[in-house]
Amino acid sequence: MSRGFDEERLGALLRVLRPAPRGWVEAATELPEARRALDDLVERAESDLEFRAAVLADLEVALERAGVEPDRRKISWLRERLGVPTDRA
């Protein structure tokens, strides 16, 4: 169901909105590069057992070396992608 918003009306409505917070904008611009780095890290870990062992030995260092700022979400995502069980009981 359409409410009859044309491009001009949508543009006017968008101009009323406050700009996105700086952190959101920065995260949105960094996300594609971080995703590529994480995907490359996982791909290499899946094809190189020695590299995989080094990654699993210290996930935070592996992320830093891949140029990705380590945080809880990224470490959790990396664990999941590599099939590493979590420490949760």
Buried (B, 14 or more C-beta within 10 A) or exposed (E): EEEEEEEEEEEEEEEEEEEEEEEEEEEEEEEEEBEEBBEEBBEBBEEEEEBBEBBBEEBBEBBEEBEBEBEEEBBEBBBEBBEBEEEEE
